């Protein structure tokens, strides 16, 4: 799991309204709508979940320690979806006890290895690696639909076969999506049966891209077609400045929001 930096997340504390408006413009739903869409929940289902669940975000000191503003940003994301969420005043086990005393049943916490949501009422857990992969596949699906395309009818390119990328391969395969893949480390792709790109110049052959890499600025504008639809949780962002400017309205990228929203959605499932 990529270790985040304070400057990558602190804007979320006061920026979720603008974020949700932007997401709505691009894919037709905000974070709450994305969670409902992903898990086939009705508005009534989601409203009941809002009323019946209380979220605790617990700071964890294990490993390299607490990332400034991380817990506050997670709480802001969850609140933007209409749920009651608070950062606990204490850390670690004491923070979990804080949540228990407050009647919370969904806990968000992260160390250097794993970012997890746990629903103690239903014994349902959601891992951020899987949730991020699932969320961005759903985002690309919605983005394509907004532009009159169906993911089941098109060729997709997945870039990156790390921890999140491996989860994405499983999901795409289970859904029968036709996809090719590129990773600069070709050895990580050895066991895959799909077509493997030999270099970044071949990316230009694709219109619909899922990017799970975490190296900033490597995806050059020259590698991309004029009309692409692109979704990526990569931290830092893959696109160089020219590509980012050219595809701003046809690309969805964030550092934490979508993965967290899908974690909440999964934690609500019975």
C-alpha positions, 0 to 999 in steps of 0.5 A: 500500500502506498504510504500517503503524505499529508499534502496529498489528503488534507485538501479533502477536509474542506473540499468534499462538496467540490469533489462530489460536484466534479465527480457528478459532472464526469460520471453522473454520480457522486460518491454516495451514488457510486457506492449505491451503483457498485453494490446495487443498493436502492436509495431507500437501502442507502437511507436506511444504512445512513440511519442505522450505522455510525462510523469511527475513524481510529488513528493508528500509530504502528509502523511509521506513525500517523499521517497528518490529516489522514483520519480527518480526511477519511471522516470528511469523505464518509460524512460527504456520503451522508453518514455520521463519522468522527475521528476518535480522540485516542489512538490504537486500541484505546481509540477502538474503545472510544468508538465502542463507547460512542455506539459506533459499529463501522471502524476505519483504520490503517497502518503501513500495510493495510487500510481496513473498514470493519463493521462489527455489527455484521462482521463484514470487512473491506480492504482498501486494495480490493475496494480501490480496484473495484471502485475505479473499474466502476468509475471507468464503466460509468465514465464510458456509459456517460460517453455512450460506450459499454465496457463489455463491448470495448477493449480496455487497457490496464496499466500496473500489476501491483497490489491494487492492479492484481485485484483489478485483474481478478475483477475484470476477469470475473466480469468477462471484460476484454482487457490488455495489460502493461507493466514496466516490470514484465516479470509480474505479468508472466502468468497472465494470459491476456495480451501484454504491451511491450512498452509505453508507446503502445498505450496510444493504441487504446481509448479506455484506460485503467491505471494502477501505477504509482509513479508521478509524471511518467505517462506522457501526453505523446503516449495518449490518443486524442480521445481517451477515457481514463481512471486512476487511483495512482499516487502520485498521479501518472500523467504529465502536466500536458496530459493532465491538462488535455484530459481533465474532463475525461479523466477521474483520479483521486488519492483516497476518496473513491477507495474509501467510499467503496470500502464503506459501501462494502462494509454495509453489505450483509 
